[in-house]
């Protein structure tokens, strides 16, 4: 629990409850003990407070030099309660080794990323094309969802 508390990022906005990471980090041992009791009770009773599932969505300006009247210049962030984040962190620390996903899942996983997904896609397309099959692909334009997405990047017409 203590290492999860120490790993909280400081100087971040509070959720709807007004509690910041600094409150938890500098709250001392008594607060950590009470949070531990709370988390154990939540697990024992299979109960998660509804406030843990609530977040405030705030628009954040992407480029201060851009047109601030354009909706394309903003990205949404969700401010969630820090205690909820801490609870999730503790759960991942305790049970993370038992949580698995498909090997073809690349997002939101440690030690994987776009290069792994692109390699898998390229090799799969090569395999099916080399064996005389047609390949149909669908792509999602995520340029509005993230700050930095490579735009206008095209796959080669013919794969090597």
SVG drawing of the C-alpha trace seen along z (x, -y; Angstrom):
<svg xmlns="http://www.w3.org/2000/svg" viewBox="-23 -32 33 52">
<polyline fill="none" stroke="black" stroke-width="0.4" points="0.0,0.0 2.8,-2.4 4.6,-2.0 1.2,-2.7 0.8,-5.9 4.4,-6.9 3.8,-6.4 0.9,-8.8 1.7,-11.8 1.8,-15.1 0.5,-18.5 -2.4,-17.0 -6.0,-18.3 -8.4,-16.9 -11.5,-14.9 -15.0,-16.0 -14.3,-15.2 -11.5,-17.8 -8.9,-15.3 -5.5,-15.6 -2.6,-13.2 -0.8,-15.5 -3.5,-14.9 -2.8,-11.1 1.0,-11.3 1.4,-13.7 -1.5,-12.4 0.8,-10.2 0.5,-6.6 -2.9,-7.0 -4.5,-7.9 -2.7,-5.0 -4.1,-2.6 -7.6,-3.9 -7.4,-3.7 -6.2,-0.1 -9.1,0.7 -11.5,-0.9 -10.0,1.0 -10.2,4.3 -13.8,3.7 -14.6,2.9 -13.1,6.2 -14.7,8.2 -18.1,6.8 -17.7,6.6 -18.7,3.0 -17.3,0.0 -18.6,-3.4 -20.5,-5.1 -18.2,-8.1 -15.3,-5.9 -17.1,-5.5 -17.7,-9.2 -15.4,-11.6 -15.4,-15.2 -14.6,-15.7 -12.6,-18.9 -11.4,-20.3 -7.7,-20.9 -6.2,-23.2 -3.8,-21.4 -1.9,-24.4 -1.9,-27.8 -0.9,-29.5 -3.7,-28.0 -7.3,-29.1 -8.9,-28.7 -12.4,-29.0 -12.0,-25.8 -13.2,-22.6 -10.3,-20.7 -7.9,-22.5 -9.2,-20.8 -8.9,-17.3 -11.0,-16.0 -9.5,-14.6 -11.4,-12.9 -10.6,-13.9 -11.3,-10.9 -11.0,-10.7 -7.4,-10.0 -8.7,-7.4 -10.2,-5.5 -6.9,-5.6 -5.1,-4.4 -7.6,-1.5 -7.0,-0.5 -3.3,-0.7 -3.5,1.5 -5.6,4.0 -3.2,4.1 -0.3,4.6 -2.1,7.5 -3.7,9.2 -2.0,7.9 -0.2,11.2 -3.5,12.9 -5.0,10.5 -4.3,11.4 -5.5,10.4 -5.1,11.7 -1.6,11.6 -3.0,9.4 -4.0,6.7 -1.4,4.0 -2.9,0.9 -2.7,0.1 -0.3,3.0 3.3,2.8 6.1,3.5 3.8,3.2 2.9,0.4 2.2,-0.7 5.3,0.9 4.2,4.3 0.7,3.8 2.1,2.5 4.5,5.4 1.7,7.9 -0.6,6.3 2.2,6.1 3.2,9.8 -0.4,10.9 -1.1,9.1 2.1,10.4 1.2,14.0 -2.3,13.9 -1.3,12.0 1.6,14.4 -0.9,17.3 -3.3,15.9 -5.9,14.5 -7.6,11.1 -7.1,8.9 -9.6,6.3 -8.7,3.8 -10.6,1.2 -8.8,-1.6 -10.0,-4.1 -8.8,-7.8 -7.8,-8.5 -6.2,-11.9 -8.9,-13.7 -8.6,-11.5 -4.8,-12.0 -2.4,-14.8 0.2,-13.2 -0.9,-10.9 1.1,-10.7 -1.1,-12.0 -0.9,-11.2 1.2,-8.1 0.4,-5.6 1.1,-2.0 3.1,-1.1 1.0,0.0 2.9,3.3 4.3,5.0 7.8,6.2"/>
</svg>
